[in-house]
Amino acid sequence: MHTSPNARTIALLLLTLILAGCGDLGGLLGNQPTPAPIILIATATPAPPSQATPTTDIVPSPTVAPPDTPVATSVLPTAAPPTPTPAPQKILARVKERGYLICGTNADLPGFGFYDNVRQAWSGFDVDFCRAVAAAIFGDATKVEFVALGTGPGPNNRFDAVREGRVDVLFRNTTWTLGRNISGLAFGPTTFHDGQTFMVRIRDRITKLEDLAGKVICVAKGTTSEQNLNDDFAARGIQFTARVLNGEDELYPAYDEGECDAVTSDSSQLAAKRQQLKNPADHIILGDRISREPLGPVIARDDNQWLDVISWTVFATIYAEELRVDQRNVDRLRASTTDPRIKRLLGLEGNFGEGLGLPNDFAYQIIKQVGNYGDIYNRNLGPNTVINLDRGPNKVWNLGAGGVLASPPFR
């Protein structure tokens, strides 16, 4: 096909303009109006699900770009951030706001935790540690409410009360074990080193563990005593019959009524419960031990500040006895001591109490109002009480042979 020179010239001009990137053709085409250019702005806003995505949109791809390939970045809109769940109130703050401590303990174990219905008064070794915590927080050992808790199932179960926050702390002859520690509980320092043994009738002439072969033994259900009994006697090859009962309220009456030949628990509990039997003098506690039972305070896990408060309350009583600071001499020493250890303990130097969320004189208040460890022990379990438990390992390390109690230093 033959084209005219004019046509060829126009075609060449058009081709040159296109190759040069010039888009203004209006003047070459008879000055016709040129429509405004359409500018497509790619955004990162995704199309609604009901609409098709335009082919001109830039769709981010999860594919990793090859090396040296520039990657466009865009800010993708996200859903509104979730409303944060308020952190649970820390126990110390809760106790301060309430104005008193709620402490779980035993109500029927003389020497450790006991409620006198006639005098309407609480007493005992564990009860006094509850008071020590109140003295540390409020400077007033009376600001504590006691809750009687047991080992059996039901609303008064000691561990459920701790986990559910119905008590702030549990001081109730409770053994620290790994299984309990990983089940939502935290343990403070051991306040009483105990061991499991057996109470039997003198007339039965049972003097050692092997004499219990073939006997019926009463034990509380779901306690470390039940597991220790099964484990130890299996290892020794001693055959026996277990009479498993729900808690102490059933355990000791069953033994006293002759339903079993022996009853087993921690030696301290047996010594206390023997006083409540019909004829205490008819029973003895064996010297053999089948376990070591570290007893101490229990709190809910994951509150380190509260664990520190409980721990250093206990340590204050032990450290005070190490330094020979007690209820009788604490005021004199506070006024005249030159011993820097005692000064730090009593809050005369340093801000250790403030670091715990307590007054700096928290240990002084504990010792003044409740006593050091020895004061607490002797008042409730010592030689001038009906319990009369030898302290054994429950002596501070530097004041008695065989003592294992020790406190980290206040420094």
Residue, then its C-alpha position, 0 to 999 in steps of 0.5 A: m500500500h502506497t502512502s502519501p508523504n504527508a501521511r508518512t510524516i505525521a506517522l513518524l512525528l507521532l512515533t517520535l513523540i510516543l517514544a520520547g514519552c510525550g503525551d500532549l497530542g492535542g496540538l497535533l490533532g487539530n488542537q482537540p481538547t485533551p482529557a485530563p490525565i487519570i492518576l491512579i493512586a495505589t493505597a494499602t486499604p483493602a477492598p471490602p469483601s463484597q467488592a472485587t479488588p481493582t486490578t490497579d491496586i497494589v496488593p502486599s504479598p507475603t512472598v519475600a522479595p528477591p535480593d536488591t529488589p526494593v520493597a514498598t512499605s505501607v501501614l496496614p490498618t489494624a483492629a482497635p487494640p483490645t482493652p487491657t485487663p486490669a492487673p489483679q490488685k496486689i495482696l499487700a495493697r488489698v490488705k492495707e486498703r481493707g485495714y486488717l489481715i485475713c489469716g487462715t489457720n487451725a482452730d482445733l490444734p492446741g499449741f499451734g492454732f486453737y480457738d477458745n469458745v469460752r474466752q473467744a480467743w485465738s492462740g497458738f504458734d501459727v496464730d502468733f505468726c499471723r499476728a506478726v504479719a499484722a504487726a509488720i504491716f500496721g504496727d498493730a498485731t491485733k489487726v487480723e481476722f482468723v479463719a478456721l480452715g481444714t484439710g478435708p474437702g468443702p468450702n473450708n479447704r485450706f488450699d482452696a481458700v488461699r487460691e481463691g483469695r478468701v484468706d491473705v495467708l495460711f499459717r496452719n501446720t502445712t508441709w511444703t511440697l513440690g506438687r503443692n508449689i506448682s499447683g498455684l501456691a507459694f511457700g514462705p520460710t519454714t517455721f517448724h521442722d517436723g517429721q511424721t510418726f505414729m501415736v499408739r496405745i501403751r498397752d499394745r506394746i508397739t515400740k517400732l515401725e515393724d510392730l505396726a505390721g498387720k495393724v489398722i492405721c488411721v490417716a487423714k485423706g489427701t494429706t502428705s501423711e497418707q502418701n508418706l505412709n503408703d510410700d514408706f511402708a511399701a519400701r519397708g515391706i510392711q503390710f497394714t490396713a489404712r483407715v482413711l478419714n476426712g480431716e482431723d475432726e474424724l481422724y482422732p475421734a476414730y483413733d480414740e474410739g478404737e477404730c484403729d491401732a495407730v494414728t499417723s501425722d506430724s509429731s507436733q500434731l500428735a503431741a497436741k492432739r494427745q492432750q484431747l484424747k479421753n486418757p492422754a497418759d494411755h498413749i505414746i508417740l513413737g520416736d521413729r520418723i518416716s519423713r521430714e516435714p517442713l511446715g510454713p506459710v502459704i500464699a497464692r503464687d505470682d505475688n512476689q511483693w507479698l511473698d517478700v512481706i511474709s518471708w521477711t516477717v518470719f526472718a525477722t523473728i529468727y534473726a532477732e533470736e540470732l542476735r538475742v533481741d527479744q520482747r524483754n530487751v528490744d526497747r532497751l536495745r533500740a535506745s542504746t545499741t551500737d551493733p549495726r546489725i541490730k540497728r538495721l533489724l530495728g529500722l534505725e538504719g537503712n530503708f529496708g522496710e520501705g523496700l518491702g512496702l512496710p514501715n522501716d520499723f516493721a521488725y521492731q513492731i513484730i518483736k515488741q508486740v509478738g516476740n522473736y522466734g524463741d518467744i513465740y515457741n516457748r509461749n505456745l509449745g515450750p516447757n511451761t506448756v502442756i505440749n512441752l515439745d523439745r525444740g529439736p531442729n527448731k533452734v537458731w543455728n548459733l544458739g543450740a546444738g542441732g538447730v537449723l533455723a537461720s535468716p538471711p542478714f538484714r543488710 
